[in-house]
Amino acid sequence: MTTFDDRERAFENMYAHDQEMQFRIQARRNRLFGEWAAEKMGLTPEETDAYAKAVVQADFEESGDEDVIRKVLGDMTSAGIDIDESGVRTALDEQAVAARRQFIEIQ
């Protein structure tokens, strides 16, 4: 085995680790986002937990954040919450920061 092979394997491992961390941070962000929306909608703790899980699941429908934004915006609008897409996107960005912070603290 050569040094080049070792280096290539190290880069592949680092890439896989980075992708896994991004996935975990995004899932945490979506959970926090779901909890935020549930609080705004006045859900019970049990309903909040179920809703947060549903938001995490919604992210698997398509790539990107549009599926999550569409779900939360639709649910909040149906619940009579006065919020627009910009407000939902801002909240999603804030939860992304919080999720990254939580992972940094864990490490």
Stockholm file with secondary structure:
# STOCKHOLM 1.0

chainA/1-107         MTTFDDRERAFENMYAHDQEMQFRIQARRNRLFGEWAAEKMGLTPEETDAYAKAVVQADFEESGDEDVIRKVLGDMTSAGIDIDESGVRTALDEQAVAARRQFIEIQ
#=GR chainA/1-107 SS CCHHHHHHHHHHHHHHHHHHHHHHHHHHHHHHHHHHHHHHHTCCHHHHHHHHHHHHHHTTSSSSSHHHHHHHHHHHHHTTCCCCHHHHHHHHHHHHHHHHHHHHHHC
#=GC SS_cons         CCHHHHHHHHHHHHHHHHHHHHHHHHHHHHHHHHHHHHHHHTCCHHHHHHHHHHHHHHTTSSSSSHHHHHHHHHHHHHTTCCCCHHHHHHHHHHHHHHHHHHHHHHC
//
